[in-house]
Amino acid sequence: MSALAAIIWRDVRLAFRAGGGALQAVAFFALVVVLFSLAVGPDIALMRKIAGPVLWTAALLATLISLDQIWRADREDGSLDIIVETSDALPLTAAAKAAAHWFSTGLPLIIATPILGVILNLPASAYVPVLMSLAIGTPGLSLIGAFASALAVSLPRANLLISIIVAPLYAPILIFGAGASIAGAAGAAQYAPNLMLLGAATLFAALFSPIASAAALRSNLD
């Protein structure tokens, strides 16, 4: 466990250094939200209605731009070969990399959400549902992203390929996450089912993504 904690701590520190992806993801998150608010214009009623889905879409896009960095440092310094060849539990290492990505990207996005919700005139009743859905769904984004990044780890500048890989895999999380935020704000009965389906999608990713990531890494480095 200490080795996995060391991997998480190292990746989080790298992400928050100058030029790391953590602050860039939050800045991009804020930029997307501001652009949406400008595009909607002065229609406050419409903005309040779409605020939850907009925040979810912005969080997904902000996560997307940082996925290439999950394995980048290990690939660039040559340690990825050592990790793959010497790790007795490569799926656990892959899970630790996904956890580090969530701590450095997903968690800061969740923290920034209440501030950006003000820009979108997010109703007070929607804050808890939106934050709850993001807390449940964003780990799934990081887990799936870790798999896609491992799949394209041997390719330079693979951001576009990673985006193509994760787009269909992210769709259920986006649908259930946005649905939970809308239903929760309205007090609708669909809130709990959407939240449970969102949790099921994240749990599925937690079970299979580390195994698939390990297989992709071994395949790329053979």
FITI-139678 format. One record per atom (N, C-alpha, C): residue number from 1; residue in one letter; atom name; y, z, x. Coordinates in steps of 0.05 Angstrom, whole numbers, plus 5000, padded with zeros to 4 digits. Layout:
N
NUM, A, CA, Y, Z, X
...
//
This chain:
222
1, M, N, 4976, 5000, 5016
1, M, CA, 5000, 5000, 5000
1, M, C, 5025, 5000, 5017
2, S, N, 5024, 5013, 5040
2, S, CA, 5047, 5015, 5058
2, S, C, 5054, 4987, 5068
3, A, N, 5034, 4970, 5073
3, A, CA, 5039, 4943, 5083
3, A, C, 5053, 4926, 5061
4, L, N, 5044, 4929, 5036
4, L, CA, 5057, 4915, 5014
4, L, C, 5085, 4924, 5009
5, A, N, 5089, 4951, 5011
5, A, CA, 5116, 4961, 5009
5, A, C, 5135, 4951, 5031
6, A, N, 5124, 4948, 5055
6, A, CA, 5139, 4938, 5077
6, A, C, 5147, 4909, 5072
7, I, N, 5129, 4893, 5060
7, I, CA, 5135, 4865, 5054
7, I, C, 5158, 4864, 5033
8, I, N, 5156, 4881, 5012
8, I, CA, 5176, 4881, 4992
8, I, C, 5203, 4889, 5003
9, W, N, 5204, 4910, 5019
9, W, CA, 5228, 4921, 5031
9, W, C, 5241, 4900, 5049
10, R, N, 5225, 4887, 5065
10, R, CA, 5235, 4866, 5084
10, R, C, 5248, 4843, 5069
11, D, N, 5234, 4833, 5048
11, D, CA, 5244, 4810, 5033
11, D, C, 5270, 4817, 5018
12, V, N, 5271, 4841, 5007
12, V, CA, 5295, 4850, 4993
12, V, C, 5318, 4852, 5012
13, R, N, 5314, 4863, 5036
13, R, CA, 5336, 4864, 5055
13, R, C, 5346, 4836, 5063
14, L, N, 5327, 4818, 5068
14, L, CA, 5335, 4791, 5075
14, L, C, 5351, 4777, 5052
15, A, N, 5343, 4783, 5028
15, A, CA, 5356, 4770, 5005
15, A, C, 5385, 4779, 5002
16, F, N, 5391, 4804, 5010
16, F, CA, 5418, 4815, 5007
16, F, C, 5435, 4811, 5032
17, R, N, 5424, 4800, 5053
17, R, CA, 5440, 4794, 5076
17, R, C, 5459, 4771, 5071
18, A, N, 5478, 4767, 5088
18, A, CA, 5496, 4744, 5086
18, A, C, 5480, 4718, 5085
19, G, N, 5485, 4702, 5065
19, G, CA, 5471, 4677, 5062
19, G, C, 5445, 4679, 5047
20, G, N, 5437, 4704, 5039
20, G, CA, 5413, 4708, 5024
20, G, C, 5416, 4698, 4995
21, G, N, 5394, 4697, 4981
21, G, CA, 5395, 4685, 4955
21, G, C, 5403, 4704, 4932
22, A, N, 5403, 4730, 4937
22, A, CA, 5408, 4749, 4915
22, A, C, 5436, 4746, 4904
23, L, N, 5456, 4747, 4921
23, L, CA, 5484, 4745, 4911
23, L, C, 5490, 4717, 4900
24, Q, N, 5477, 4697, 4912
24, Q, CA, 5481, 4669, 4902
24, Q, C, 5470, 4667, 4874
25, A, N, 5447, 4680, 4868
25, A, CA, 5435, 4678, 4842
25, A, C, 5453, 4692, 4821
26, V, N, 5464, 4715, 4828
26, V, CA, 5482, 4729, 4809
26, V, C, 5508, 4712, 4805
27, A, N, 5518, 4700, 4826
27, A, CA, 5542, 4684, 4824
27, A, C, 5537, 4659, 4806
28, F, N, 5513, 4647, 4810
28, F, CA, 5506, 4624, 4793
28, F, C, 5502, 4632, 4764
29, F, N, 5490, 4655, 4760
29, F, CA, 5486, 4667, 4733
29, F, C, 5513, 4669, 4719
30, A, N, 5533, 4681, 4733
30, A, CA, 5559, 4685, 4721
30, A, C, 5573, 4658, 4716
31, L, N, 5569, 4639, 4735
31, L, CA, 5581, 4612, 4732
31, L, C, 5571, 4598, 4707
32, V, N, 5545, 4599, 4703
32, V, CA, 5533, 4586, 4679
32, V, C, 5543, 4598, 4654
33, V, N, 5545, 4625, 4653
33, V, CA, 5555, 4639, 4629
33, V, C, 5584, 4631, 4623
34, V, N, 5600, 4630, 4644
34, V, CA, 5629, 4623, 4640
34, V, C, 5631, 4594, 4630
35, L, N, 5615, 4576, 4641
35, L, CA, 5616, 4548, 4633
35, L, C, 5607, 4545, 4604
36, F, N, 5587, 4560, 4596
36, F, CA, 5578, 4559, 4568
36, F, C, 5601, 4569, 4550
37, S, N, 5614, 4591, 4558
37, S, CA, 5636, 4602, 4541
37, S, C, 5659, 4582, 4539
38, L, N, 5665, 4568, 4560
38, L, CA, 5686, 4548, 4559
38, L, C, 5678, 4524, 4542
39, A, N, 5652, 4517, 4543
39, A, CA, 5643, 4494, 4527
39, A, C, 5644, 4500, 4497
40, V, N, 5637, 4525, 4490
40, V, CA, 5637, 4532, 4462
40, V, C, 5666, 4534, 4451
41, G, N, 5684, 4543, 4468
41, G, CA, 5712, 4544, 4460
41, G, C, 5718, 4569, 4444
42, P, N, 5738, 4568, 4426
42, P, CA, 5748, 4592, 4413
42, P, C, 5731, 4601, 4388
43, D, N, 5708, 4587, 4384
43, D, CA, 5692, 4594, 4361
43, D, C, 5676, 4619, 4367
44, I, N, 5688, 4642, 4361
44, I, CA, 5676, 4668, 4368
44, I, C, 5650, 4673, 4352
45, A, N, 5649, 4664, 4327
45, A, CA, 5625, 4668, 4311
45, A, C, 5601, 4653, 4323
46, L, N, 5606, 4628, 4332
46, L, CA, 5584, 4613, 4344
46, L, C, 5576, 4625, 4371
47, M, N, 5596, 4634, 4386
47, M, CA, 5590, 4646, 4412
47, M, C, 5573, 4671, 4410
48, R, N, 5579, 4688, 4390
48, R, CA, 5564, 4712, 4385
48, R, C, 5535, 4705, 4377
49, K, N, 5532, 4683, 4363
49, K, CA, 5505, 4675, 4353
49, K, C, 5487, 4665, 4376
50, I, N, 5499, 4651, 4395
50, I, CA, 5483, 4639, 4417
50, I, C, 5484, 4655, 4442
51, A, N, 5498, 4678, 4442
51, A, CA, 5501, 4693, 4467
51, A, C, 5474, 4701, 4480
52, G, N, 5455, 4711, 4464
52, G, CA, 5429, 4718, 4475
52, G, C, 5415, 4695, 4488
53, P, N, 5411, 4672, 4474
53, P, CA, 5398, 4649, 4486
53, P, C, 5413, 4639, 4511
54, V, N, 5440, 4640, 4510
54, V, CA, 5456, 4631, 4534
54, V, C, 5450, 4649, 4558
55, L, N, 5449, 4675, 4554
55, L, CA, 5443, 4693, 4576
55, L, C, 5415, 4689, 4586
56, W, N, 5396, 4683, 4569
56, W, CA, 5369, 4678, 4577
56, W, C, 5367, 4652, 4593
57, T, N, 5381, 4631, 4583
57, T, CA, 5381, 4605, 4598
57, T, C, 5394, 4608, 4625
58, A, N, 5417, 4622, 4626
58, A, CA, 5430, 4626, 4652
58, A, C, 5413, 4642, 4671
59, A, N, 5399, 4663, 4661
59, A, CA, 5381, 4678, 4679
59, A, C, 5359, 4661, 4689
60, L, N, 5348, 4644, 4673
60, L, CA, 5326, 4627, 4681
60, L, C, 5335, 4608, 4703
61, L, N, 5359, 4595, 4699
61, L, CA, 5369, 4577, 4718
61, L, C, 5376, 4590, 4745
62, A, N, 5387, 4615, 4743
62, A, CA, 5394, 4630, 4767
62, A, C, 5368, 4637, 4782
63, T, N, 5347, 4643, 4768
63, T, CA, 5321, 4649, 4781
63, T, C, 5310, 4624, 4794
64, L, N, 5314, 4602, 4781
64, L, CA, 5303, 4576, 4790
64, L, C, 5314, 4568, 4817
65, I, N, 5340, 4572, 4822
65, I, CA, 5352, 4563, 4847
65, I, C, 5343, 4580, 4871
66, S, N, 5331, 4603, 4866
66, S, CA, 5324, 4621, 4888
66, S, C, 5294, 4620, 4895
67, L, N, 5278, 4604, 4880
67, L, CA, 5249, 4605, 4884
67, L, C, 5241, 4595, 4911
68, D, N, 5255, 4575, 4922
68, D, CA, 5247, 4564, 4948
68, D, C, 5248, 4584, 4970
69, Q, N, 5263, 4606, 4966
69, Q, CA, 5266, 4626, 4987
69, Q, C, 5244, 4647, 4988
70, I, N, 5225, 4646, 4969
70, I, CA, 5204, 4667, 4968
70, I, C, 5187, 4666, 4993
71, W, N, 5179, 4642, 5002
71, W, CA, 5162, 4640, 5026
71, W, C, 5177, 4628, 5049
72, R, N, 5203, 4622, 5046
72, R, CA, 5217, 4606, 5067
72, R, C, 5219, 4621, 5093
73, A, N, 5226, 4647, 5093
73, A, CA, 5229, 4662, 5118
73, A, C, 5203, 4663, 5133
74, D, N, 5181, 4667, 5119
74, D, CA, 5154, 4668, 5132
74, D, C, 5146, 4641, 5143
75, R, N, 5154, 4620, 5129
75, R, CA, 5148, 4593, 5139
75, R, C, 5164, 4586, 5164
76, E, N, 5190, 4594, 5164
76, E, CA, 5207, 4587, 5186
76, E, C, 5201, 4602, 5211
77, D, N, 5193, 4627, 5209
77, D, CA, 5188, 4643, 5234
77, D, C, 5158, 4642, 5242
78, G, N, 5142, 4626, 5227
78, G, CA, 5114, 4623, 5235
78, G, C, 5095, 4645, 5226
79, S, N, 5106, 4665, 5213
79, S, CA, 5089, 4688, 5205
79, S, C, 5071, 4681, 5181
80, L, N, 5077, 4659, 5166
80, L, CA, 5061, 4652, 5143
80, L, C, 5032, 4646, 5151
81, D, N, 5029, 4632, 5173
81, D, CA, 5002, 4626, 5183
81, D, C, 4986, 4651, 5189
82, I, N, 5000, 4671, 5201
82, I, CA, 4987, 4696, 5208
82, I, C, 4979, 4711, 5182
83, I, N, 4997, 4711, 5163
83, I, CA, 4992, 4725, 5137
83, I, C, 4968, 4714, 5123
84, V, N, 4966, 4687, 5122
84, V, CA, 4944, 4674, 5109
84, V, C, 4918, 4679, 5123
85, E, N, 4918, 4678, 5150
85, E, CA, 4894, 4679, 5165
85, E, C, 4883, 4708, 5168
86, T, N, 4901, 4728, 5167
86, T, CA, 4893, 4755, 5173
86, T, C, 4892, 4773, 5148
87, S, N, 4904, 4764, 5126
87, S, CA, 4906, 4781, 5102
87, S, C, 4879, 4783, 5089
88, D, N, 4869, 4807, 5084
88, D, CA, 4844, 4811, 5070
88, D, C, 4848, 4810, 5040
89, A, N, 4873, 4812, 5031
89, A, CA, 4879, 4812, 5002
89, A, C, 4904, 4795, 4998
90, L, N, 4901, 4769, 5003
90, L, CA, 4924, 4751, 5001
90, L, C, 4937, 4751, 4973
91, P, N, 4921, 4753, 4951
91, P, CA, 4934, 4755, 4925
91, P, C, 4952, 4779, 4922
92, L, N, 4945, 4802, 4934
92, L, CA, 4963, 4825, 4933
92, L, C, 4989, 4820, 4949
93, T, N, 4986, 4805, 4971
93, T, CA, 5010, 4798, 4986
93, T, C, 5028, 4780, 4970
94, A, N, 5016, 4761, 4956
94, A, CA, 5031, 4743, 4939
94, A, C, 5045, 4758, 4916
95, A, N, 5031, 4778, 4905
95, A, CA, 5043, 4795, 4885
95, A, C, 5067, 4811, 4896
96, A, N, 5064, 4820, 4921
96, A, CA, 5086, 4835, 4933
96, A, C, 5110, 4817, 4938
97, K, N, 5106, 4791, 4945
97, K, CA, 5128, 4772, 4949
97, K, C, 5142, 4767, 4922
98, A, N, 5126, 4765, 4901
98, A, CA, 5138, 4761, 4874
98, A, C, 5154, 4786, 4866
99, A, N, 5144, 4810, 4872
99, A, CA, 5158, 4834, 4866
99, A, C, 5184, 4836, 4881
100, A, N, 5184, 4828, 4906
100, A, CA, 5208, 4828, 4922
100, A, C, 5229, 4809, 4911
101, H, N, 5219, 4786, 4902
101, H, CA, 5238, 4766, 4890
101, H, C, 5250, 4778, 4865
102, W, N, 5234, 4792, 4849
102, W, CA, 5246, 4804, 4824
102, W, C, 5266, 4826, 4831
103, F, N, 5260, 4843, 4850
103, F, CA, 5279, 4864, 4857
103, F, C, 5305, 4853, 4868
104, S, N, 5304, 4830, 4882
104, S, CA, 5328, 4819, 4894
104, S, C, 5342, 4798, 4876
105, T, N, 5329, 4789, 4856
105, T, CA, 5341, 4769, 4838
105, T, C, 5340, 4777, 4809
106, G, N, 5317, 4783, 4798
106, G, CA, 5315, 4790, 4770
106, G, C, 5330, 4815, 4763
107, L, N, 5326, 4836, 4779
107, L, CA, 5340, 4862, 4773
107, L, C, 5370, 4859, 4774
108, P, N, 5381, 4847, 4795
108, P, CA, 5411, 4843, 4795
108, P, C, 5421, 4827, 4771
109, L, N, 5405, 4808, 4762
109, L, CA, 5413, 4792, 4738
109, L, C, 5414, 4810, 4713
110, I, N, 5395, 4828, 4711
110, I, CA, 5394, 4846, 4688
110, I, C, 5418, 4865, 4689
111, I, N, 5424, 4875, 4713
111, I, CA, 5447, 4893, 4716
111, I, C, 5473, 4879, 4709
112, A, N, 5475, 4853, 4716
112, A, CA, 5500, 4838, 4710
112, A, C, 5502, 4830, 4681
113, T, N, 5481, 4831, 4666
113, T, CA, 5481, 4821, 4639
113, T, C, 5501, 4834, 4620
114, P, N, 5503, 4861, 4620
114, P, CA, 5522, 4874, 4602
114, P, C, 5551, 4865, 4607
115, I, N, 5558, 4860, 4632
115, I, CA, 5585, 4851, 4639
115, I, C, 5590, 4823, 4628
116, L, N, 5570, 4805, 4633
116, L, CA, 5573, 4778, 4624
116, L, C, 5570, 4776, 4593
117, G, N, 5557, 4795, 4581
117, G, CA, 5555, 4795, 4552
117, G, C, 5582, 4799, 4539
118, V, N, 5600, 4813, 4552
118, V, CA, 5627, 4816, 4542
118, V, C, 5641, 4789, 4541
119, I, N, 5637, 4772, 4561
119, I, CA, 5650, 4745, 4561
119, I, C, 5640, 4729, 4538
120, L, N, 5615, 4732, 4530
120, L, CA, 5603, 4716, 4508
120, L, C, 5606, 4730, 4481
121, N, N, 5621, 4753, 4480
121, N, CA, 5624, 4768, 4455
121, N, C, 5597, 4776, 4444
122, L, N, 5579, 4784, 4461
122, L, CA, 5552, 4793, 4452
122, L, C, 5555, 4816, 4434
123, P, N, 5543, 4815, 4410
123, P, CA, 5545, 4838, 4391
123, P, C, 5533, 4863, 4403
124, A, N, 5545, 4886, 4396
124, A, CA, 5535, 4912, 4407
124, A, C, 5505, 4916, 4400
125, S, N, 5497, 4906, 4377
125, S, CA, 5469, 4910, 4369
125, S, C, 5450, 4892, 4386
126, A, N, 5461, 4873, 4401
126, A, CA, 5444, 4855, 4416
126, A, C, 5439, 4863, 4445
127, Y, N, 5454, 4883, 4455
127, Y, CA, 5452, 4890, 4483
127, Y, C, 5424, 4900, 4490
128, V, N, 5414, 4919, 4475
128, V, CA, 5387, 4930, 4480
128, V, C, 5366, 4909, 4478
129, P, N, 5365, 4893, 4457
129, P, CA, 5344, 4872, 4455
129, P, C, 5345, 4852, 4478
130, V, N, 5370, 4844, 4486
130, V, CA, 5372, 4825, 4508
130, V, C, 5363, 4837, 4534
131, L, N, 5372, 4861, 4540
131, L, CA, 5363, 4874, 4565
131, L, C, 5333, 4880, 4565
132, M, N, 5323, 4888, 4542
132, M, CA, 5294, 4893, 4540
132, M, C, 5278, 4868, 4545
133, S, N, 5287, 4846, 4532
133, S, CA, 5272, 4821, 4536
133, S, C, 5274, 4811, 4565
134, L, N, 5297, 4814, 4577
134, L, CA, 5300, 4806, 4605
134, L, C, 5282, 4823, 4623
135, A, N, 5282, 4849, 4618
135, A, CA, 5265, 4867, 4635
135, A, C, 5236, 4860, 4633
136, I, N, 5227, 4851, 4609
136, I, CA, 5199, 4844, 4606
136, I, C, 5193, 4816, 4616
137, G, N, 5211, 4797, 4612
137, G, CA, 5206, 4769, 4618
137, G, C, 5212, 4760, 4646
138, T, N, 5233, 4772, 4659
138, T, CA, 5240, 4762, 4686
138, T, C, 5218, 4767, 4707
139, P, N, 5202, 4788, 4705
139, P, CA, 5180, 4790, 4725
139, P, C, 5161, 4766, 4723
140, G, N, 5157, 4756, 4698
140, G, CA, 5140, 4733, 4695
140, G, C, 5152, 4708, 4709
141, L, N, 5179, 4706, 4707
141, L, CA, 5192, 4684, 4721
141, L, C, 5187, 4685, 4751
142, S, N, 5189, 4709, 4762
142, S, CA, 5185, 4712, 4791
142, S, C, 5156, 4706, 4799
143, L, N, 5137, 4715, 4783
143, L, CA, 5109, 4711, 4789
143, L, C, 5102, 4681, 4788
144, I, N, 5111, 4668, 4767
144, I, CA, 5106, 4639, 4765
144, I, C, 5120, 4624, 4788
145, G, N, 5144, 4633, 4794
145, G, CA, 5159, 4620, 4816
145, G, C, 5146, 4624, 4843
146, A, N, 5134, 4647, 4847
146, A, CA, 5120, 4651, 4872
146, A, C, 5097, 4632, 4875
147, F, N, 5083, 4626, 4853
147, F, CA, 5061, 4606, 4854
147, F, C, 5072, 4578, 4860
148, A, N, 5093, 4570, 4847
148, A, CA, 5104, 4543, 4851
148, A, C, 5115, 4541, 4880
149, S, N, 5127, 4562, 4890
149, S, CA, 5138, 4562, 4917
149, S, C, 5115, 4560, 4937
150, A, N, 5093, 4574, 4932
150, A, CA, 5070, 4572, 4950
150, A, C, 5057, 4544, 4949
151, L, N, 5058, 4532, 4926
151, L, CA, 5047, 4505, 4923
151, L, C, 5062, 4484, 4939
152, A, N, 5088, 4489, 4942
152, A, CA, 5105, 4470, 4957
152, A, C, 5114, 4480, 4983
153, V, N, 5101, 4501, 4994
153, V, CA, 5111, 4514, 5018
153, V, C, 5111, 4497, 5042
154, S, N, 5094, 4477, 5044
154, S, CA, 5093, 4460, 5067
154, S, C, 5114, 4437, 5067
155, L, N, 5128, 4435, 5045
155, L, CA, 5148, 4414, 5042
155, L, C, 5176, 4424, 5048
156, P, N, 5192, 4410, 5064
156, P, CA, 5220, 4419, 5068
156, P, C, 5237, 4412, 5043
157, R, N, 5255, 4430, 5037
157, R, CA, 5273, 4427, 5015
157, R, C, 5258, 4419, 4989
158, A, N, 5241, 4436, 4980
158, A, CA, 5224, 4430, 4958
158, A, C, 5235, 4441, 4931
159, N, N, 5261, 4446, 4930
159, N, CA, 5273, 4458, 4906
159, N, C, 5268, 4441, 4881
160, L, N, 5271, 4414, 4884
160, L, CA, 5267, 4397, 4861
160, L, C, 5238, 4397, 4852
161, L, N, 5219, 4396, 4870
161, L, CA, 5191, 4396, 4863
161, L, C, 5184, 4423, 4850
162, I, N, 5194, 4445, 4861
162, I, CA, 5188, 4471, 4849
162, I, C, 5199, 4472, 4820
163, S, N, 5223, 4461, 4816
163, S, CA, 5235, 4461, 4789
163, S, C, 5217, 4445, 4770
164, I, N, 5207, 4423, 4779
164, I, CA, 5189, 4407, 4761
164, I, C, 5164, 4422, 4755
165, I, N, 5153, 4436, 4774
165, I, CA, 5128, 4451, 4770
165, I, C, 5132, 4474, 4750
166, V, N, 5154, 4489, 4753
166, V, CA, 5157, 4513, 4736
166, V, C, 5168, 4507, 4709
167, A, N, 5181, 4484, 4705
167, A, CA, 5195, 4479, 4679
167, A, C, 5176, 4483, 4655
168, P, N, 5153, 4470, 4655
168, P, CA, 5135, 4475, 4631
168, P, C, 5124, 4503, 4630
169, L, N, 5120, 4515, 4653
169, L, CA, 5109, 4542, 4654
169, L, C, 5129, 4563, 4645
170, Y, N, 5155, 4557, 4649
170, Y, CA, 5176, 4576, 4641
170, Y, C, 5182, 4574, 4611
171, A, N, 5175, 4552, 4598
171, A, CA, 5182, 4547, 4571
171, A, C, 5174, 4570, 4552
172, P, N, 5149, 4579, 4553
172, P, CA, 5142, 4601, 4534
172, P, C, 5158, 4626, 4538
173, I, N, 5164, 4633, 4564
173, I, CA, 5179, 4657, 4569
173, I, C, 5208, 4654, 4558
174, L, N, 5219, 4631, 4562
174, L, CA, 5246, 4626, 4551
174, L, C, 5247, 4627, 4521
175, I, N, 5227, 4615, 4508
175, I, CA, 5226, 4614, 4479
175, I, C, 5223, 4642, 4468
176, F, N, 5204, 4658, 4478
176, F, CA, 5199, 4685, 4468
176, F, C, 5222, 4703, 4475
177, G, N, 5233, 4700, 4499
177, G, CA, 5255, 4717, 4508
177, G, C, 5280, 4713, 4491
178, A, N, 5288, 4687, 4487
178, A, CA, 5311, 4681, 4470
178, A, C, 5306, 4689, 4441
179, G, N, 5281, 4685, 4432
179, G, CA, 5274, 4692, 4404
179, G, C, 5276, 4722, 4400
180, A, N, 5267, 4738, 4420
180, A, CA, 5268, 4767, 4418
180, A, C, 5297, 4777, 4417
181, S, N, 5314, 4764, 4434
181, S, CA, 5342, 4773, 4435
181, S, C, 5356, 4767, 4408
182, I, N, 5351, 4744, 4396
182, I, CA, 5363, 4736, 4371
182, I, C, 5353, 4755, 4348
183, A, N, 5327, 4758, 4347
183, A, CA, 5315, 4774, 4325
183, A, C, 5323, 4803, 4328
184, G, N, 5324, 4813, 4353
184, G, CA, 5332, 4841, 4357
184, G, C, 5361, 4846, 4349
185, A, N, 5379, 4827, 4355
185, A, CA, 5407, 4830, 4347
185, A, C, 5410, 4830, 4317
186, A, N, 5394, 4814, 4303
186, A, CA, 5396, 4812, 4274
186, A, C, 5379, 4833, 4260
187, G, N, 5364, 4849, 4275
187, G, CA, 5346, 4869, 4262
187, G, C, 5324, 4856, 4247
188, A, N, 5315, 4832, 4255
188, A, CA, 5295, 4817, 4241
188, A, C, 5267, 4827, 4249
189, A, N, 5248, 4822, 4231
189, A, CA, 5220, 4831, 4236
189, A, C, 5207, 4816, 4259
190, Q, N, 5218, 4793, 4267
190, Q, CA, 5206, 4777, 4288
190, Q, C, 5211, 4788, 4316
191, Y, N, 5227, 4809, 4318
191, Y, CA, 5234, 4821, 4344
191, Y, C, 5209, 4831, 4358
192, A, N, 5194, 4848, 4345
192, A, CA, 5170, 4859, 4358
192, A, C, 5149, 4838, 4366
193, P, N, 5143, 4819, 4348
193, P, CA, 5123, 4798, 4356
193, P, C, 5133, 4782, 4380
194, N, N, 5158, 4774, 4380
194, N, CA, 5169, 4759, 4403
194, N, C, 5167, 4775, 4428
195, L, N, 5173, 4801, 4427
195, L, CA, 5173, 4818, 4450
195, L, C, 5144, 4821, 4460
196, M, N, 5125, 4823, 4442
196, M, CA, 5097, 4826, 4450
196, M, C, 5086, 4800, 4462
197, L, N, 5094, 4777, 4451
197, L, CA, 5086, 4752, 4462
197, L, C, 5099, 4748, 4490
198, L, N, 5123, 4757, 4493
198, L, CA, 5137, 4755, 4519
198, L, C, 5122, 4772, 4539
199, G, N, 5114, 4796, 4531
199, G, CA, 5099, 4814, 4549
199, G, C, 5072, 4802, 4556
200, A, N, 5059, 4789, 4536
200, A, CA, 5033, 4776, 4541
200, A, C, 5036, 4753, 4562
201, A, N, 5058, 4738, 4560
201, A, CA, 5063, 4716, 4579
201, A, C, 5067, 4727, 4607
202, T, N, 5082, 4749, 4609
202, T, CA, 5086, 4762, 4636
202, T, C, 5060, 4773, 4646
203, L, N, 5044, 4786, 4629
203, L, CA, 5019, 4797, 4637
203, L, C, 5000, 4775, 4647
204, F, N, 4999, 4753, 4633
204, F, CA, 4983, 4730, 4641
204, F, C, 4991, 4721, 4668
205, A, N, 5017, 4719, 4673
205, A, CA, 5027, 4710, 4699
205, A, C, 5019, 4731, 4721
206, A, N, 5020, 4757, 4714
206, A, CA, 5013, 4777, 4733
206, A, C, 4984, 4776, 4741
207, L, N, 4967, 4768, 4723
207, L, CA, 4938, 4766, 4728
207, L, C, 4930, 4742, 4744
208, F, N, 4943, 4719, 4738
208, F, CA, 4933, 4694, 4750
208, F, C, 4952, 4683, 4772
209, S, N, 4977, 4689, 4771
209, S, CA, 4995, 4678, 4791
209, S, C, 4988, 4686, 4820
210, P, N, 4983, 4712, 4825
210, P, CA, 4976, 4720, 4853
210, P, C, 4951, 4705, 4863
211, I, N, 4931, 4702, 4846
211, I, CA, 4907, 4688, 4855
211, I, C, 4913, 4658, 4860
212, A, N, 4928, 4646, 4842
212, A, CA, 4935, 4618, 4845
212, A, C, 4953, 4614, 4870
213, S, N, 4971, 4633, 4874
213, S, CA, 4989, 4631, 4898
213, S, C, 4973, 4632, 4924
214, A, N, 4953, 4651, 4925
214, A, CA, 4936, 4653, 4949
214, A, C, 4921, 4627, 4953
215, A, N, 4910, 4616, 4932
215, A, CA, 4895, 4591, 4935
215, A, C, 4913, 4568, 4944
216, A, N, 4938, 4567, 4934
216, A, CA, 4957, 4546, 4942
216, A, C, 4965, 4549, 4971
217, L, N, 4969, 4574, 4980
217, L, CA, 4976, 4578, 5008
217, L, C, 4953, 4570, 5027
218, R, N, 4929, 4577, 5020
218, R, CA, 4906, 4569, 5037
218, R, C, 4903, 4539, 5038
219, S, N, 4907, 4526, 5014
219, S, CA, 4904, 4497, 5013
219, S, C, 4925, 4483, 5030
220, N, N, 4950, 4493, 5029
220, N, CA, 4971, 4481, 5044
220, N, C, 4969, 4484, 5074
221, L, N, 4956, 4506, 5082
221, L, CA, 4955, 4512, 5111
221, L, C, 4928, 4505, 5124
222, D, N, 4910, 4494, 5108
222, D, CA, 4885, 4485, 5120
222, D, C, 4889, 4461, 5138
//
